[in-house]
Amino acid sequence: MRLLLLFLLCCCAVAQADPRLRGWTVQVCDDANEWPPYTYVERLEGRKTGRVAGYSVELLERLLQPLGMKARIELLPWARCLQEVRRGQDFQMLLNATRNPERERDFFITSPTYSTRTYYFWSKRVHPQGLQVRGQEDLKRYRLGGVHGYTYSQLDQIDMASLQRAPNYASLVRMLHLDRIDVIVVGEEVFHGLAGLPGYELAQDPDLGRAPLAVPRPNAFHMMVSRQHALGPVLFEALQRELGQLRRSGELDRLLAKHLQH
């Protein structure tokens, strides 16, 4: 009986979906650096398979299924992904981004799909006694590193122009140990996700210190849809509706918990 009810509800949702969306394979991009456990390339015996997986990927599939839609996901350099979705031609949405005024102008932004806890990291080789950091103000006395194109919206007291940028977090860790920067900021969940990918092994680095950073709010991430595509407004409203249903049912929290356990 329960299975029948779920089937009927699914059919009803598809029937109510905007017919312009049904059958559409939306083109989605995200960061080639990977953002585990939210978006990453699956490995088989240490080698990339080419299949993109993670919480955000599974969430998108669940959001699109009642709409009669599918997605093709490609990982691009982050700046290019943002630009492509702005244009809305070859790619119409992205999966993981924080909001800022520029993005609010360029994209339709869903309600948050998850948030991360902010940690700061330093090199014990360079700073064996650790850093004197209680909050953002204390970061200003240190050389702060960041990934190209990342906004670090939770650091609302830091001048983003002062960050020394690198292609990815592995490069930033090397810069820490070479005394080129003093500190980097990473979401705790992403740190653990990256630590499981070949080439990072961050959790196994005995010279990498870390501690929580007090910030005014968790770092919230969103899916974003192009404002330039003709179906952008329709897709955004449909995603918002489905996302709200998953949140109210508790399914969103259960899905996230499953991926954070890995």
Sequence and secondary structure as in RCSB ss.txt:
>XXXX:A:sequence
MRLLLLFLLCCCAVAQADPRLRGWTVQVCDDANEWPPYTYVERLEGRKTGRVAGYSVELLERLLQPLGMKARIEL
LPWARCLQEVRRGQDFQMLLNATRNPERERDFFITSPTYSTRTYYFWSKRVHPQGLQVRGQEDLKRYRLGGVHGY
TYSQLDQIDMASLQRAPNYASLVRMLHLDRIDVIVVGEEVFHGLAGLPGYELAQDPDLGRAPLAVPRPNAFHMMV
SRQHALGPVLFEALQRELGQLRRSGELDRLLAKHLQH
>XXXX:A:secstr
 HHHHHHHHHHHHHHHS TTTTT EEEEEEETT BTTTBEEEEETTEEEEEEESHHHHHHHHHHGGGT EEEEEE
E HHHHHHHHHHTSS  EEEEE   HHHHHHEEE S SEEE EEEEEETTT TT    SSHHHHTTS EEEETT 
  TT TTS GGG EEESSHHHHHHHHHTTS SEEEEEHHHHHHHHTSTTT GGG TTEEEEE   SS EEEEEEE
ESSSTTHHHHHHHHHHHHHHHHHHTHHHHHHHHHHT 
